[in-house]
Amino acid sequence: MLFRVPFQVLATSKQRHWIAIYRIAADKGFIIEGDFAYFKRIIDDMQISNLPVPLKIESLQSSIKDVYAKDIEDWTDDNLSGKKLAEYEDIKKCADAFAKIVGNNINTK
């Protein structure tokens, strides 16, 4: 199963945090890159109804472009400034935290 990690990990506080969760899921091979319907089905199958910010697949799909369309190892903040840089740093921080939690849970199984 994709997310055998604590539920609290998915307690995103901003819609853009779904970019981070999607990116790690794709990079770790839990989902097929670009298969947004499958990603949504996995999240829906978790039957989490009380997330602070539920996944909006249309928002996610339109956000996976430019730097976010690349493997996280290839992300860079080059040419970003102001609001775009702050958003990038927020998403990257979330992705790094989620990747660490996923890695810790995969390594302990």
N, C-alpha and C positions, 0 to 999 in steps of 0.2 A: 504494500500500500504506500502511496506517495508520502503522506504526512503522518508518520508515527512519531510525532513530536508533540510536546505539550500544547494544548489548545491555546494557551495564552500567547504563544508565538504568532498565531494568526489574528490576534487582537490588534489589527491595524488601526491607526488613528487618522490616517489620511488615505484617500483613494490611491494616491501615487505609491503607497507602500506595497500595493498589489504588484507593481512593476518588479519590485525586489523579490517578492515571493515567486512570481512567475519565472523570473530570470534564473533564480537558483534551481527551481524545479527543472527547467529546460537544461541548464548547464550540467546538472547531476544526472540527466537522462531519465528523470521520472515522467516527463511528458515529451511529446514530439514538438519541436520548435514550430511555432505557428499554429498549432492545433488548440486554439482558444476554447473551442467547444468542449474538448476533452478536459482541459484544465478546469473549466467552470463546472463540468459534471463531477469531477473529483471533489471540488470545494462543496458543491451542493450535496453530494453523497455523505459528506461529513455531518450533515444535518445540524449545522451551527446557525441558529436563528438570532443569536444575540450579539453578533459582531458589531462593534462601534461603527464600522464603515464596511458594509457589505460589498462584495465584488460586483462591479459594473463592467461586464465584459466588453461593451462598446468603448468605454473609457480606456480600459487596458489595451485593447487592440489598437486604438489610435495612438497610444503612448509608446508602443514598442517600435520605435524608429530611432534613427541616428545612433547615438551612443548606446541606447538601451536595447538595440537589436543585436548587439554584439555579446559574445561571451563576457562575463563579468571581468575576467582577467584582462580583457582588452579595453575595458572602460577607461576613459580619461576625461579630465575636466578641462583639457585644452580648449581654448576659444570660448569658454563659458564665463559669464560674469553676472553680477547682480542677482536677480531672481532665479535665473536658470542655474547659476552656480549653487545657490542655496538649496534649490530643489534637488540637484544632482547629489550634493553632500548628504541630504536627508535620505534619499533613496539608497545611496551607497552604504550609509551607516546601517540602515535596515537590512539590506542585502547581506552585508558582512555578518551581522548578528544572526540572521536566519541561517546562513551557511555554516556558521560555527555550531549552532544548535543541531542542525541536520547532521553535520559531520560527527558530532559527539554521540548522537543517537545511532547512527549507522555503525560507528566503530565499536559500540558496546553490544551489538546484537550478535 
